[in-house]
């Protein structure tokens, strides 16, 4: 990910000109200290360079220190903001070259190497240089020093070479630090832009609320004026009795009514004062529509205009329109409508008020009623604020948090009790975790002190309480003009944050092992492909014999093997390593800043740990390939291919050996579970060898026949225990499962080179001469010779041995059975040979 990712040319220009990133006072103090220490440390020049002390004093006091002082003075001028990066880099280079010059003269003087280290540290991490100018300046000093010593000195000691290595490392570390500092500054800058946009939205909402408050304020001022006028009328009431009586009648009436409309334009609430305006009782208007009260000839027009505004969520302010009262008279009113939204920002209704402006003078006689309705409006507004789905409060932050208003939702989100919050106790009541409290408090107070509304948005802030799950909130502060108070709003975003984290985890991790998946691996591979991670070790691993485990024991056992390997790799990878499952049986390990020796050591450690993992009595093995990417010259995909090719070469030998050992382990597992299977396979193997000897087969063929007899039923390892051990006769469905042991045996044996020739015998030893056997219905000589031999001795051993579902029969009866089915089920020649020459 590059430094300028997410930065358009316009955004980059703003970033470069953002004075907030340049802490001027801090920079002035820093350069003043540099000048002081450069002057004080001149005494070391007198100690170590008495012959050229005056020349070095000239460089210190007439070049470097004046340069630092010029920087301090220039910082008071606006032009400094434009050129500060190259200028500070120039200071950095000049200061470093002076110390490097001293080391060029005496390369074995260890004292000044410390000074050069301090200059590197200051240039990269203290004087606010960005990555590119810091890097150029740092390496300029290093090259000047390094070449200067090589050119001017003939006898160069070890001090110079070792120190050069350390200075080069200091440059690299400084580059890493400068890179990450600038990257964080850029990320914060983008975040500030996003927060500024959100703040502007909040300010817009605040202006809408302010507009409502201004209306209330204006109404209050109008009422005050009405009070004054009313007092004048009262003073003249003795002389104008008729006017006084009329005024007292008017003062009992209100000429404004408030209401609520649903989205269909139907009245769901109407205030009592509607009687004074339209003559209707509130109950008469409930369920009717707003357009029912316009004059008939204008009803259609106002209906269309009203619905168009409502569907757009418009705020209607001072809309003058005619209404027809209960008595058929037309009056004129000033209407105000406000859209109301739910917590999901869905428009749910409208709240409004209509003021009778037909006779403005009548407002003088309605002062008392207007005050009452104003209070009702305030109470209604208070009710709305209390019931809003987001937390709202009005409070001070500096010097301490003190609330003048707080709705229930605000207290609920922060987990506090309104009555328990005393001035200055908010931080301790909400943030139990000291580190969280100090960090958040510092951030908030810093933003408030800046006075910049753009900084007053805090997203995904954690609230940790003992014994409870972490809660996340997003908070906003809107400063009130001409006041030290703010409007604080807060939303609980825990569910959204948890879902985002869960979705991100699921999309980037393997469902089985819960380690990163191939997608995450690809992203991390690209991320690590940069100089800060070189040399980058890339290791590809393939679990040998997973298919055999799946074939023999089912995919559940294979999954256990994969989980155990993943757990082992997690323990070995180290703090900086990155492990991922990139395929069915493939894993990959990325190791930044490593070496070939380290890769080899880790590879050996992984192989040893894998061999210590047992799954169903099988020892696992793993094929590993690795490579080292030392720089950016080679494509990362080529490095990945090199590691894969090495792994495949390793797999040729290690996988074959593992599969051979796995076959032995599977047979041993089967025999350990079922004693009768052990006796059966050994007996069949013994008789097979005897028949081979009688048939005068070669020793090699006899050994193969003996092995075929031993492994012919290995496929039973995949048959469920309840079927193999069933004491009764198998059902049709159970027998169908049992017959699958031939194909299971074939799949298991053909996976290993050493046993692959036995796979065919395991699959065909239940075929019949007449073609009615299984699994393929072979007949006659289509059935391999060794399979026909196994069929005879397998049947004989089964008949003469006890089984869970029956007792053994006698040898004579077993021989009779073999002869009876000779030529149909069994090869007649083999039956005769077995009976006449092996059993006798």
Secondary structure, 3 states (H helix, E strand, C coil): CCCCCCCCHHHHHHHHHCHHHCCHHHHHHHHHHHHHHHHHCHHHHHHHCHHHHHHHHHHHHHHHHHHHHHHHHHCCCCHHHHHHHHHHHHHHHHHHHHHHHHHHHCCCCHHHHHHHHHHHHHHHHCCCCCHHHHHHHHHHHHHHHHHHHHHHCCCCCHHHHHHHHHHHHHHHHHHHHHHHHHHHHHHHHHHHHHHHHHHHHHHHHHHHHHHHHHHHHHHHHHHHHHHHHHHHHHHCCCCCHHHHHHHHHHHCCCCEEEEEECCCCEEEEECCCHHHHCCCCHHHHCCCEHHHHCCHHHHHHHHHHHHHHHHCCCCEEEEEEEEECCCCCEEEEEEEEEEEECCCCCEEEEEEEEEECCCHHHHHHHHHHHHHHHHHHHHHHHHHHHHCCCEEEEEECCCCCEEEEECHHHHHHHCCCHHHCCCCCHHHHHCCCHHHHHHHHHHHHHHHHHCCHHHCEEEEEEECCCCCCCEEEEEEEEECCCCCEEEEEEEECHHHHHHHHHHHHHHHECCCCCCECHHHHHHHHHHHCCHHHCCEEEEEEEECCHHHHHHHHCHHHHHHHHHHHHHHHHHHCCCCCEEEECCCCEEEEEECCCCHHHHHHHHHHHHHHHHCCEECCEECCEEEEEEEECCCCCCHHHHHHHHHHHHHHHHHHHHHHHHHHHHHHHHHHHHHHCHHHHHHHHHHHHHHHHHHHHCCCCHHHHHHHHHHHHHCCHHHHHCCHHHHCCCCCCCHHHHHHHHCHHHHHHHHHCCCHHHHHHHHHHHHCCCCCCCCCCCCCCCHHHCCHHHHHHHHHHHHHHHCCCECCECCCCHHHHHHHHHHCECCCECHHHHHHHHHHHCC
